[in-house]
Each structure stands twice: as C-alpha cells, then as structure tokens.
Amino acid sequence: MEMDENGILKVDAQEIDGKLHGEIRIESVNNLTKEQINKFKEQEFNFEYQDLMNKQRAKAIQNLKNYINEQKEVIKNYEKIKKELILKKFKETENFMKDMNLNSIDLNNKKIELESYINNL
C-alpha cells in the first residue's frame, strides 16, 4: 500500500510464492487532509513490516518442513527405536509449527534444536 502527497492510493499484493500479483490505483480519495495522508503512510509502513515478518515466518516454516521431509527419508534405514524417537520429535515439531505467534527466529531455533537432537542419537 502506498499513498502519495496528492492522495493517490496504490495497493499492491503478491502471493508469497510469487505466482500471483495484483495492483489497484485509486486516484480520488475524497480530498484527504495532509494528516490523513500521513496516517495512511504510517499504516503503509506497518503493513510492509508485517508482510516482511509473514514472509520470513512462511519461509522458516517451509525450511523446517523440508528438513523434516528430508530426514524422514534418511531415517528409513535407522534402527526401529531411533526411528520411533525421531518420528515422535517430528510430530512434536509439526505441532509446534501450528502456533501462529511464532516468528522466524523461533522456527529457525526449533530447526537447530531438531538437527541437534537427530545428530546426537
């Protein structure tokens, strides 16, 4: 979202995977005051920040899911007990990822923790 000093509003949206993109432009927003325009600009910054956090979170979730899937292939050859322990840890991690309050740092730390757990078996 972007608004210039003339009150022209431009809204841009793109899916995280980058396949879909949309854009609209509104040239008349009922003669907004400078204060209203500044408020929109502040909101624009907040939306951009939130978008960045959501992108980082989505990428961290995908990285963690990819790691789990890769390791599931690796453990096919593990002893039965190790395999059961790892699968249990994967399930715990998958449940952990469902928490919408987690950020990319939490998720990246969880991946490090999971890697360490598996490497120490």
N, C-alpha and C positions, 0 to 999 in steps of 0.2 A: 504494500500500500504506500502510495506517495501522493502528497498534495503540494502543489507549488503555491507561491505567494498570491496568485490570481484565483485561487480556489478551485483549480482543475485537479480532480481526483483521478488517480490511475491505480487500479488494483490488478496485481499480477499474481498468478498462482501456478505452481508446478508440483506434480507428484514427486515424492522422494526418489523414485526410480528414474525420474526424468522423462518418462514416456509421454505424459500428458501435460499440456501447458495451456493456460487461458489468461486473457487480459481484457479488461474493460477500461474505458475512459469516460468520465463524467465531466462535462465542461461547465455545467451550471449547477452550483450547489447553493442556490438561493442567497447569493451575495453574503458569504460568511465574513464575519469580522476577523481582524488580524489575530485576536485572542483565540477564536475558534480554530482558525487555520493552524496556529501554533500548537493547540491542543491535539489536533489531528496529527501533526508532525511528531509530537511526543509519543502518541499512540503508535505511530508507524515504527518508531524505534523499538518500542516494547514488543510489537508483533514480530519484527525482524529478529530480535533476540530470542523470543520464544520459538520461532521457526528454527533458528540455529540449534537451540537446545533439543528440539524434537528430532532434527536430522541426526544430531550426534547420538541421541538415545537410540534411534532406529538403527543406525549403523552399528552401534555397540551390541544391540540385541542380535542383529544378523551375524556379526562376528562370533558371538557366543554360540548361537545356533549352529553355525558352520563348524565350529570347533567340536561341539558335541557330536554332530553327524560324522565328522572325520574320525573321531575317537571310537565311535560305535563300530566303525569298520575295523579299526585296529584291534579292538578287544575281542573280536570274533575268535581270535586264537589264544586268548588268555585262559588261564585256569578258571574253572567254574566259580570258585569263591571270589577271586579278584573281579571276575566279570560281574557277579551279583553286586559287589560293593560299588563298583563303578556305575552300574546302571541305577543303583539307588541314589548315588550322588548326582547323576544326570537328572533324575526325576526331581530331586530337591532343587536343583539349579533351575530347571524349567518352571517350577512353581515360584521360585524367587523372581524370575523374569516377569511374572504377571503383575507385580507391584508397579503401578503407574507413577508412583512417587520416586522411583529410582532414576538417577541421572546416568550419563555415560560413564562417569568416574566409578560409580557403584558397580555398574555392569562390567567395566574393564577390570576392576579389582576382583570381582567374582570369577572372571575368566582366569586370572592369575592364580587365585585360590584353587580353582578346579584343576588347572595344569599341575600345580604343586602336589595336590592330592594324588593325582594319577601317577605322576613321576615318582612319588615316594612309596608306591605299592610294591 
